[in-house]
Amino acid sequence: MKKTLLAAAALCALTSGAAMAQQHQQDGKWMVRVRAVHLDSHNGGAAGDKGVSINDKVIPELDISYFFTPNFAAELILTYPQKHDVRLNGAKIGTLKHLPPTLTAQYHFTNLGAFKPYVGAGINYTRFSSVDILNGALSVKKNSWGPALQVGFDYALDKNWSINFDVKKVYIDTKVSGGIGKFKVDPVLVGVGLGYRF
């Protein structure tokens, strides 16, 4: 009886594993998404307390995901350098650009049909460039590293295409010269877009 139960359990495990592998192969290991993302800056830190801010804006985003299993994936989040107005107490004092690629590890919940939610966490690197504040009187530290958190879902339209909704909290900061202090951008990014899995 024990041998029969063990054999049945082993057969179930093998069948389940084979089914998961087959489903993973059917779904595809790669997914590419394009999103329109609203960047809402926190404008915090010592510099933010002194009235320094950057403008919120809508930016394009390209995301490439690789699924190691049906549940676990890595996503590389990309855009091109984004230009922002720098303001002091609402008055424009210059501009800068920032390039913020982010890499996250994701867990995708399965067995919910077309609705496919996920959570993620990872790291962001931001490069500040083309800094022009008060005609060069002020500058900022060029590089920033920080954590990133993510939650979202895909809703499958067919085997390949899906609609995506995504929210990220990304920790970005820089130091403003002239005794202004640390500026915490720390944006929340809310995005909608389309995904293609293959």
ABEGO torsion letter per residue (X at the ends): XAAAAAAAAAAAAAAAAAAAAAAAAAAEABBBBBBBBBBBBAGBEAAAAAGBBBBBBBBBBBBBBBBABAABBBBBBBBBBBBBBBBBGGBBAEBBBBBBBBBBBBBBBBGAEABBBBBBBBBBBBBBBGBBBGGGABBBBABBBBBBBBBBBBBBABAABBBBBBBBBBBBBBBBBGGAEBBBAGBBBBBBBBBBBX
